[in-house]
């Protein structure tokens, strides 16, 4: 299966989470609503990641991950373009690759994935990138879940 990435917009991404972007006017935008955990023992975790860019396109998505009980946010500190790839859960609870969608994000765009949203690991284009990552952890295996896809799919950029 082949997916063409579309522009990351608030409306298109809404079923999967929140688009994080600074307001157009001077001031502050709050994104508290999307920060959630259903585990009483989980604590907020802030980390910073340095990520290598994808060596070449198309992206071949073989693995997806989720944080079943908590949200996860990616805030770009230094990035050019990056891909946000998500899929709803299928009948078996794992990701449904046949309904996966991909978004092309820019340097001023971050995301918060809703709890339980299947997503591809960070996929960076153009050059190395740095992100702040906010999630909830309790130190158990329920912090994150990875699934290898039975049928990988590819993600391409528009016009590419």
C-alpha positions in Angstrom: 0.0 0.0 0.0 1.2 3.5 -0.9 0.3 6.7 1.0 0.9 10.2 -0.1 1.5 12.6 2.8 -0.8 15.6 3.1 -0.2 18.9 4.8 -0.5 18.8 8.6 -3.6 20.8 9.5 -5.5 21.0 12.8 -8.7 19.7 11.2 -7.1 16.7 9.4 -5.1 15.7 12.4 -8.0 16.1 15.0 -9.0 12.4 15.1 -5.5 11.5 16.2 -4.5 14.3 18.4 -3.7 18.0 18.6 -1.6 20.2 16.3 0.7 22.3 18.4 1.7 25.7 16.9 2.4 29.1 18.3 -0.4 31.6 17.9 -0.2 34.0 14.9 -0.4 37.0 17.2 1.8 37.7 20.2 0.7 35.7 23.2 0.4 32.1 24.4 -1.6 29.1 23.2 -2.5 26.4 25.7 -2.8 22.8 24.8 -3.7 21.4 28.2 -6.8 19.4 27.0 -4.7 16.9 25.1 -2.3 16.0 27.9 -3.8 12.9 29.6 -3.1 9.7 31.3 -5.5 7.2 32.8 -2.9 5.6 35.0 -2.8 6.9 38.5 0.7 5.8 39.0 2.1 7.5 35.9 4.2 10.7 36.1 4.8 13.3 33.4 8.1 12.8 31.6 10.0 15.4 29.6 12.9 14.3 27.3 14.8 15.7 24.4 15.6 13.6 21.4 18.2 14.0 18.7 17.0 12.2 15.6 18.7 11.2 12.3 16.9 12.0 9.1 15.4 9.3 6.9 18.2 8.3 4.4 15.8 8.3 1.5 12.2 8.3 0.5 9.8 6.6 0.3 9.4 5.7 4.0 8.7 2.0 4.4 6.6 1.7 7.5 7.2 -1.6 9.2 6.5 -0.8 12.9 4.0 1.4 14.7 3.8 2.3 18.3 1.2 3.6 20.8 0.9 4.7 24.3 -2.4 3.1 25.2 -3.2 5.0 28.4 -1.4 8.3 27.9 -0.9 11.1 25.4 2.5 11.8 23.9 3.7 15.2 22.6 6.5 16.1 20.2 7.6 19.7 20.2 10.2 20.7 17.6 13.3 22.5 18.9 15.3 22.3 15.6 13.8 20.6 12.6 13.1 21.2 9.0 10.3 18.9 7.6 9.1 15.7 9.3 6.4 13.1 8.8 3.6 12.3 11.1 2.1 8.9 10.3 -0.9 7.5 12.2 -3.4 4.7 11.9 -6.6 3.8 13.8 -6.8 0.5 15.7 -8.0 -2.5 13.7 -10.2 -5.3 14.9 -7.3 -7.0 16.7 -6.4 -3.8 18.6 -3.2 -3.3 16.6 -2.8 -0.6 14.0 -4.9 -0.9 10.8 -2.4 -0.1 8.0 -5.2 0.0 5.4 -6.5 3.2 7.1 -3.1 4.8 7.8 -2.6 8.5 6.9 0.5 10.6 6.7 1.1 14.3 7.2 4.0 16.5 6.2 4.9 18.8 9.2 7.1 21.8 9.2 9.5 23.4 11.7 6.8 25.3 13.6 4.5 22.4 14.1 4.3 19.9 16.9 1.7 17.2 17.8 0.1 15.6 20.8 -1.1 12.1 20.0 -4.2 11.1 21.9 -3.8 8.1 24.2 -4.0 4.9 22.2 -3.2 6.5 18.8 -1.0 4.2 16.7 1.9 6.2 15.2 5.1 5.6 13.3 8.3 6.5 15.2 9.7 10.0 14.6 10.5 10.3 10.9 12.7 13.3 10.0 13.4 14.6 6.5 16.2 16.9 5.2 18.6 17.0 8.2 19.0 15.9 11.8 16.4 17.2 14.2 15.8 17.8 17.9 12.5 17.5 19.7 11.2 17.9 23.3 9.0 14.9 24.1 6.3 15.0 26.8 4.7 11.7 27.8 3.5 9.8 30.9 5.4 6.9 32.3 5.0 4.5 35.2 8.0 2.3 34.4 6.0 -0.7 33.2 5.6 -2.3 29.8 2.3 -0.3 29.4 4.3 2.9 28.9 4.6 2.0 25.2 3.7 -0.8 22.8 5.3 -1.6 19.5 3.8 -3.7 16.7 5.5 -5.1 13.6 3.1 -4.7 10.7 2.2 -7.9 8.8 2.0 -5.8 5.6 4.3 -2.8 5.6 3.2 0.3 3.7 5.1 3.2 2.0 4.8 6.9 2.5 5.7 9.4 -0.2 5.7 13.1 -0.4 3.3 14.9 -2.9 4.8 15.1 -6.3 7.5 12.6 -5.4 
